[in-house]
Amino acid sequence: MAETTVLDAGLLQTVRSRLTLQLEPGLADPFSDVAGRERLIREALVRVLMEARPEAAVDDGDVGQLYDELVGLGPLQPLMDDELTTDILVNRWDEVFIERSGRLQRTAARFRDQAHLEQMIAKIVALVGREISVDKPLVDARMVDGSRANAVCAPVGGPSLCIRKFNRLRLTLLPEHSGGGLDWVSLRGMDETMARFLSVVALARATVLVAGATGSGKSTLLRSIVDAFPDDERVITIEDTAELELANPHWVRLECVHQHQLDGRDSSVRRLDVADLVQNALRMRPDRLIIGEIRNSREAYHTLEALSTGHDGSATTIHAGTAADALGRLELLVGRSFGQLSPAEIRGYIARVFDVVVVVARLRGGRRCVLEICELAGLDGRGGYDLRPVFCADTEERGGDREPVFRAVAGYTPGPRLSRKLELEGIRWIS
């Protein structure tokens, strides 16, 4: 590979000015997913370079550098273009890590200096109408392609930048449903018995809560479960940031409106959040409601309220490490802002809404797998959750990595509510 040269600052300014006149504004956004964007920009760059330096031949290396610097993310652009990269983590100007195929690794990418990194951060936050400064040192922004950028500057720390790329990974639960694509069983994210169980409870309209840590695969698993729904059912998805790309023929997407998306309207206009969209979705005749993630108290309360109105077979996700922790966190979120409800009332509410809790995790080697599937069969005789393990996973050392070992829990039989849902679909449980 040829050695990268430093482009002249005057040339950069000239090309930037002329390029602005030749391109549609949206094309200059490095997160834009407009079809043919790169080809259109590179052709424009060639024209601009020929005008700016008529005596010099146009070099492909210069075009590439200009592309990355002016309409890309500079040294981060090759990392954004890598389909296997899921996260880009800039700790400082000369220290850039990525998560690729589930593993964190350091890269050779680096900015020219700290000022160069600060310029890139300012560029990214400006794209969504935000600013970062001493007074506002933290910015979390959703980009036009669904990627999320989080930036930190002094006095809090940094400058540092984290980009979580929009996840387009699609997995089916079972190999025979993949159509030649990828599936959880073949990738050792769960075994076939677990996948068939999740397919069956999806068909039987069990309401599912998917739990896991950040980056564990919650949204990917949620998408896989939704793909198992019958094609003739109306599915409405509600998300803070659009991530779920579904194949369901009768699918309607609702996405939150953030302050920077209000296009200069009166600042008194509040944003539309998950709770607002959940309430509206009930008027849209849904068969299934899919809430991308429960993040706060208001969302937790309105999600429970919506799912308890007869919309069986719905699903959502929450941050937690175990099935018990997921229910506890949901209980805590609701109780935090709705103190008029006693803990026993909240617990009873939750126990009536969800049928199955699935916990997904990312192992040390990068593999994402299902660690736990439990049935929530209401409350036990002491007022606690009747949480019945169905499947679990242990890990064992293989070749230096921890690999999952899946097993069914002996003696499990479905509770009355799940049994009834299975019977209504003509499904008989055989222990």
C-alpha positions in Angstrom: 0.0 0.0 0.0 1.3 3.4 -0.9 2.4 5.7 1.8 -0.3 8.2 2.8 0.7 11.9 2.2 -0.6 14.9 4.1 -2.9 16.9 2.0 -2.3 20.6 1.7 -4.6 22.7 3.9 -5.3 25.2 1.1 -6.2 22.4 -1.3 -8.6 20.9 1.3 -10.3 24.3 1.8 -10.7 24.8 -2.0 -12.0 21.3 -2.6 -14.4 21.6 0.3 -15.9 24.8 -1.0 -16.3 23.6 -4.5 -17.6 20.2 -3.5 -20.4 21.9 -1.4 -21.7 23.5 -4.6 -21.8 20.2 -6.6 -23.4 17.8 -4.0 -26.8 17.5 -2.4 -26.4 18.4 1.3 -27.4 14.9 2.5 -24.6 13.2 0.5 -21.9 14.9 2.6 -23.2 13.1 5.7 -20.7 10.3 6.4 -23.5 8.2 7.9 -25.8 8.6 4.9 -26.9 5.4 3.3 -28.1 6.9 0.0 -27.6 4.4 -2.9 -24.6 5.2 -5.0 -23.4 7.9 -2.6 -19.6 7.0 -2.7 -19.6 6.8 -6.6 -21.3 10.2 -6.9 -18.9 11.8 -4.4 -15.8 10.4 -5.9 -16.8 11.5 -9.4 -17.4 15.0 -8.0 -14.0 15.0 -6.3 -12.3 14.1 -9.6 -14.0 17.0 -11.3 -13.1 19.4 -8.5 -9.5 18.3 -8.4 -9.2 18.8 -12.1 -10.5 22.3 -11.7 -8.3 23.1 -8.7 -5.1 21.6 -10.2 -5.5 21.6 -14.0 -1.7 21.1 -14.4 -1.6 17.9 -12.3 -2.9 14.4 -12.9 -5.7 13.2 -10.6 -4.3 10.6 -8.2 -6.6 7.9 -6.8 -4.8 8.1 -3.5 -5.6 11.9 -3.2 -9.2 11.2 -4.1 -9.4 8.5 -1.4 -7.9 10.8 1.2 -10.1 13.7 0.3 -13.2 11.5 0.4 -12.3 10.2 3.9 -11.4 13.7 5.2 -14.2 15.8 3.7 -17.3 13.5 3.5 -16.2 10.6 5.6 -14.8 10.0 9.1 -11.2 10.5 8.3 -9.0 7.6 9.7 -12.2 5.9 11.0 -13.8 5.6 7.6 -12.2 2.2 6.7 -13.4 0.9 10.0 -17.0 2.1 9.3 -16.8 0.4 5.9 -15.9 -3.0 7.4 -19.1 -5.0 7.7 -17.7 -7.1 10.6 -16.9 -4.0 12.8 -19.7 -3.3 15.2 -18.2 -0.7 17.5 -15.5 1.9 17.1 -13.9 3.1 20.3 -11.5 6.1 20.2 -9.9 6.5 23.6 -7.6 9.3 22.4 -6.3 10.6 19.1 -3.6 7.9 18.7 -5.5 5.0 20.4 -8.4 3.5 18.4 -10.1 0.1 19.2 -12.8 -1.8 17.4 -15.1 -4.6 18.2 -15.0 -7.0 15.3 -16.7 -10.4 15.2 -17.4 -10.0 18.9 -13.8 -9.3 19.9 -12.1 -6.1 21.0 -8.9 -5.3 19.2 -6.6 -2.3 18.7 -6.2 -0.8 15.3 -3.5 1.1 13.5 -5.9 4.0 12.8 -5.0 7.3 14.4 -5.7 11.0 14.0 -3.1 13.5 13.2 -3.3 15.0 16.6 -5.8 15.8 19.4 -7.1 18.8 17.4 -7.9 16.5 14.5 -10.0 14.3 16.7 -11.8 17.3 18.2 -12.7 18.5 14.7 -14.1 15.1 13.8 -16.2 15.0 17.0 -17.5 18.5 16.3 -18.4 17.4 12.7 -20.3 14.4 13.9 -22.4 16.2 16.6 -23.1 19.1 14.2 -24.7 16.6 11.7 -27.5 16.1 14.2 -27.8 19.8 15.2 -25.9 19.5 18.5 -22.8 21.0 19.9 -20.1 19.8 22.3 -18.3 22.3 24.5 -17.0 22.9 28.1 -20.6 23.7 29.0 -22.0 20.6 27.2 -19.2 18.1 27.4 -21.3 15.0 26.8 -23.2 14.2 23.6 -25.1 11.0 22.7 -26.5 11.3 19.1 -28.3 9.0 16.7 -27.1 9.3 13.1 -29.2 9.1 10.0 -28.3 5.4 9.4 -29.3 4.4 12.9 -25.7 4.3 14.3 -25.1 5.9 17.6 -22.2 8.2 18.5 -21.2 9.2 22.0 -18.6 11.9 22.5 -16.9 13.2 25.6 -14.7 16.2 26.0 -13.1 18.2 28.9 -13.7 18.9 31.7 -15.3 15.4 32.0 -12.6 13.6 30.1 -11.4 12.9 26.6 -11.7 13.9 23.9 -13.0 10.4 23.2 -15.6 9.0 20.8 -17.6 5.8 20.6 -19.6 4.8 17.5 -22.0 1.9 17.7 -22.7 1.0 14.1 -26.3 0.2 13.0 -26.8 -3.6 13.3 -28.1 -5.2 10.1 -27.3 -8.8 11.3 -30.3 -11.1 10.6 -30.5 -14.6 12.2 -33.3 -17.0 12.1 -33.9 -19.3 15.1 -33.7 -22.6 13.1 -31.5 -23.6 10.1 -34.5 -24.7 8.0 -35.9 -21.2 8.2 -32.7 -19.4 7.2 -33.1 -19.7 3.5 -29.4 -20.2 3.1 -28.6 -17.3 5.6 -27.4 -17.5 9.2 -29.2 -18.9 12.2 -28.7 -19.2 16.0 -28.3 -22.9 16.0 -25.6 -23.1 13.4 -23.7 -20.3 15.1 -23.9 -22.1 18.4 -25.9 -19.3 20.0 -28.4 -21.9 21.2 -29.2 -25.6 20.5 -32.0 -26.8 18.3 -34.3 -27.7 21.2 -34.1 -24.2 22.6 -34.7 -22.7 19.1 -37.8 -24.9 18.6 -39.1 -23.9 22.0 -38.8 -20.2 21.2 -40.5 -20.8 17.8 -43.3 -22.6 19.5 -43.9 -19.9 22.2 -43.8 -17.2 19.5 -46.5 -19.1 17.6 -48.5 -19.6 20.7 -48.6 -15.9 21.5 -46.5 -16.0 24.6 -45.2 -12.6 25.7 -41.4 -12.6 25.8 -38.9 -10.4 27.8 -35.4 -10.6 26.3 -32.6 -9.6 28.8 -28.9 -9.0 28.4 -26.1 -6.5 28.7 -25.1 -3.9 26.1 -23.9 -5.6 22.9 -25.1 -9.0 24.0 -27.4 -9.6 21.1 -30.8 -8.6 22.6 -32.1 -6.8 19.5 -30.8 -9.6 17.2 -32.6 -12.2 19.2 -35.8 -10.1 19.4 -35.7 -9.8 15.6 -35.3 -13.6 15.3 -38.3 -14.2 17.6 -40.5 -11.7 15.7 -39.6 -13.4 12.4 -41.2 -16.6 13.8 -44.6 -14.8 14.0 -47.3 -15.9 11.5 -47.3 -13.8 8.3 -51.0 -12.8 8.7 -50.5 -10.9 12.0 -50.1 -7.1 12.2 -46.9 -6.2 14.0 -46.1 -2.7 15.3 -42.6 -2.0 16.4 -41.7 0.9 18.8 -38.1 1.9 19.1 -36.0 4.8 20.4 -33.6 4.2 17.5 -34.8 2.1 14.5 -32.8 -1.1 14.6 -35.4 -3.8 13.8 -35.6 -4.7 10.1 -38.4 -7.2 9.9 -39.5 -9.5 7.1 -43.1 -9.6 8.3 -45.5 -8.6 5.5 -47.8 -6.6 7.8 -45.3 -4.5 9.8 -45.6 -0.9 10.9 -42.6 0.9 12.4 -42.8 3.7 14.9 -39.7 5.6 16.0 -39.1 8.2 18.7 -38.7 11.8 17.7 -35.7 13.5 19.4 -35.3 17.2 20.1 -32.8 17.7 17.2 -35.3 16.1 14.8 -37.9 18.8 15.3 -36.4 20.9 12.5 -36.3 24.3 14.2 -39.9 24.2 15.6 -40.8 25.9 18.8 -38.6 24.6 21.5 -41.7 24.1 23.7 -42.6 21.2 21.4 -41.5 18.1 23.4 -40.1 15.0 21.8 -42.2 11.9 21.3 -40.8 9.1 23.4 -41.5 5.3 23.7 -44.3 5.9 26.1 -46.1 8.3 23.7 -45.7 5.8 20.9 -46.9 2.9 23.0 -50.1 4.7 23.8 -50.7 5.6 20.2 -50.0 2.1 18.9 -52.9 0.8 20.9 -55.2 2.7 18.5 -53.5 1.2 15.4 -55.1 -2.3 15.8 -51.9 -4.3 16.5 -51.9 -8.0 16.8 -48.4 -7.9 18.3 -46.5 -5.0 19.9 -42.7 -5.0 19.9 -41.0 -2.4 22.1 -37.3 -2.2 21.2 -36.1 -1.6 24.8 -37.4 -0.5 28.2 -35.0 2.2 29.5 -36.8 4.2 32.1 -39.7 4.3 34.5 -42.2 5.9 32.2 -41.5 3.4 29.4 -41.7 0.5 31.8 -45.1 1.5 33.1 -46.7 2.2 29.7 -45.2 -0.9 28.2 -46.7 -3.1 31.0 -50.0 -1.2 30.6 -50.1 -1.8 26.9 -49.1 -5.5 27.0 -51.7 -6.1 29.7 -54.6 -5.0 27.3 -54.9 -8.3 25.5 -51.9 -8.0 23.1 -50.5 -11.5 23.9 -47.5 -12.6 21.9 -45.7 -9.2 22.2 -42.1 -8.7 23.2 -39.5 -6.3 24.5 -36.0 -6.1 25.9 -34.3 -4.8 29.0 -30.7 -4.6 30.4 -30.1 -7.3 33.0 -27.8 -10.3 33.5 -30.3 -13.0 34.6 -34.0 -13.7 34.4 -34.5 -12.8 38.0 -32.6 -9.6 37.6 -34.6 -8.6 34.6 -37.9 -8.9 36.6 -36.3 -7.1 39.5 -35.1 -4.2 37.3 -38.5 -3.9 35.7 -40.1 -3.8 39.1 -37.6 -1.1 40.2 -38.2 1.1 37.2 -42.0 1.0 37.6 -41.8 1.7 41.3 -39.4 4.6 40.9 -41.9 6.9 39.3 -45.2 5.3 40.3 -45.0 5.2 44.1 -48.7 4.9 44.4 -48.3 1.2 43.4 -47.2 -1.1 46.1 -44.3 -3.6 45.3 -46.8 -6.4 45.5 -49.1 -4.7 43.0 -46.2 -4.1 40.6 -45.0 -7.7 40.9 -48.5 -9.0 40.2 -48.7 -6.8 37.2 -45.4 -8.0 35.8 -46.3 -11.6 36.5 -49.5 -11.3 34.5 -47.9 -9.8 31.5 -44.8 -11.9 30.7 -44.8 -15.6 29.9 -41.1 -16.2 29.0 -37.8 -14.5 29.9 -34.8 -15.1 27.7 -31.3 -14.1 28.8 -28.6 -13.6 26.1 -24.9 -12.8 26.7 -21.6 -12.3 24.9 -18.9 -14.7 26.1 -15.3 -13.8 26.5 -14.4 -15.1 23.0 -17.1 -12.9 21.4 -19.8 -15.5 20.9 -23.3 -14.4 21.6 -25.5 -17.1 23.1 -28.7 -17.7 25.1 -27.7 -18.5 28.7 -31.2 -18.9 30.2 -34.8 -19.5 29.2 -37.4 -19.4 31.9 -41.1 -19.4 32.1 -42.8 -16.8 34.3 -45.8 -18.8 35.6 -47.3 -16.0 37.7 -46.6 -15.6 41.4 -45.7 -18.3 43.9 -47.4 -18.9 47.3 -45.2 -16.3 49.0 -45.9 -13.5 46.6 -42.6 -13.9 44.7 -42.2 -14.7 41.0 -42.9 -18.3 40.0 -39.9 -18.4 37.7 -39.4 -21.9 36.1 -36.1 -22.6 34.3 -36.6 -24.4 31.0 -33.1 -24.3 29.5 -29.8 -23.1 30.7 -26.2 -22.9 29.4 -22.9 -23.6 31.2 -19.5 -22.8 29.7 -16.4 -24.9 29.4 -12.9 -24.2 28.2 -12.2 -25.2 24.6 -9.1 -24.1 22.8 -8.5 -21.1 25.1 -12.1 -19.8 24.9 -15.2 -20.4 26.9 -17.8 -22.3 24.8 -21.5 -22.8 25.8 -22.9 -26.1 26.7 -26.7 -26.1 26.5 -29.1 -28.3 28.4 -32.8 -28.6 29.2 -33.8 -28.4 32.9 -35.1 -31.8 34.1 -38.6 -32.0 35.3 -39.9 -28.8 33.7 -43.6 -28.7 32.7 -45.4 -25.5 31.6 -47.6 -23.6 34.0 -51.4 -23.3 33.5 -51.2 -20.0 31.5 -48.6 -21.1 29.0 -50.2 -24.6 28.7 -53.5 -22.9 27.8 -51.8 -20.7 25.1 -50.1 -23.8 23.6 -53.4 -25.7 23.6 -55.2 -22.9 21.7 -52.6 -23.3 18.9 -53.1 -27.1 19.0 -49.6 -27.6 20.5 -49.3 -30.4 23.1 -46.4 -30.3 25.6 -44.6 -33.7 25.9 -42.2 -33.8 28.9 
